[in-house]
């Protein structure tokens, strides 16, 4: 059977699993971080939790996270996921975030993922909150309406790019190679070099052609590196202390005199 690229979102996950994934991509919730969770899956699930289940804390931290880490998000896959959502509220949310980050041309398509009337983040009381606090400047004129006091923006709620690069292997390679499928595939091969091109494509949601080329390049460079690395020389054991070094030097001088 021919390979078919996976574009759909995985089945809905439990809230504790989602929390672990969000911690794994650098959001400071209470919980243990998952190991290298898929970034686009995680933030899409977070948006569903925030817009459909009215979890404003998740939504606030998600917006802060996106404002910091958007340069290393795979915009192509995120746009595909957002447009596929049946919820108008979720599509409107991602349209608003795409408009907010429109200086990055990769998110222009994301901003067009929703067409329709503006969606209120709060199900009730939006007009009152807007009158008292004004509109959140990040979303002025976008597909969503939210008052400035609703979604707290606190950078301390998320890891910085440098800290997240230490925690998340794929994110590290996206900084090195750019936020695309190739970086994700290279990171996967660093973890398991035995992956076939088909398995690599399925794991990273990429195409078979890209996976085949990345695997070829990875194996080529690994082979070239192993051929040119000289055998390491055995290291001399250092003295246990400074006094040991002095005694060793004294023995050497005595042997020279003898």
C-alpha angles and dihedrals in degrees: 000000000000119000115260121200115240113231104153125097116256118250119291112282132215119266094246091052090049091051090053091050093049091050087049091059094047109274113137103233124139107268146075115288119247115234112262098326116193106271099213094045090050098050092043091054089047090055091052089050091050102041102033100033096034094235097160095179091059090045093050094050091044091056091048091048092050092050090057103034104033093107089067099043118109095242093187095059094039090054091049091051095045095050091050094059117111092207113093089201093057093046090048091051093054091044088056093049091048090052091048090054095039093128084076100071091207089076098054091096090048091056088058095054092102132045118181145064119334114273121224114228089210113059090215136020100028095130091051093048092047091052092051102038108015126232125311101259091219090067105033109142093004132122093273134058120214133155120243093247098054107071108044114214109211117154090201087071091073137044119257118247092257093052093044090051088060092051102038117054096197093047088053091057092045089060089050099043107017131267100291143105093272093063091048091050094048090051090050091052091049086058096041118011092182094072114123119227090256094049090046092052092049094048094051099034089239134131124276091238093055091045092051093052095044092049091049092050093044094052091044093054093042090054093046092049094049092050095052099042108102119223110268118247118236110262121235113246109249120230115269092237145353090269088053090053091051092050091048091051091049092053090051092053092049091051090050091053092048 
